[in-house]
Amino acid sequence: MHLTLINFFKKTVPGHIFRGKRRLVKPVGRRAMETLRREYEREEQVMLLLRHPYLTLEESHGHVKHLQKSEVKITNWNDATTLKKMKPHVTWEDRLNHLRVKESWD
């Protein structure tokens, strides 16, 4: 009973407590500042690694040769036999060409 009365007459923020003009704002603590500092340091480390790559241009030349197998597959798709199996490309003009009866305006 007493706790109910205390909570009932307690002054709180009207409406949603974390939105609006009279919102409840949490004070910034030491833990939040440390977390933010660690995030900034991690981001700086990532940017440092991106600015200075691990391999030089000479070392990285030809390291993706095994991916050329997919290029061979793509060239096979462009063969005439494969293109015959596929449906031809259709444009809006082809679809709506039956609406064009005559070109003149009266």
Buried (B, 14 or more C-beta within 10 A) or exposed (E): EEEEEEEEEEEEBEEEEEEEEEEEEEEEEEEEEEEEEEEEEEEEEEEEEEEEEEEEEEEEEEEEEEEEEEEEEEEEEEEEEEEEEEEEEEEEEEEEEEEEEEEEEE
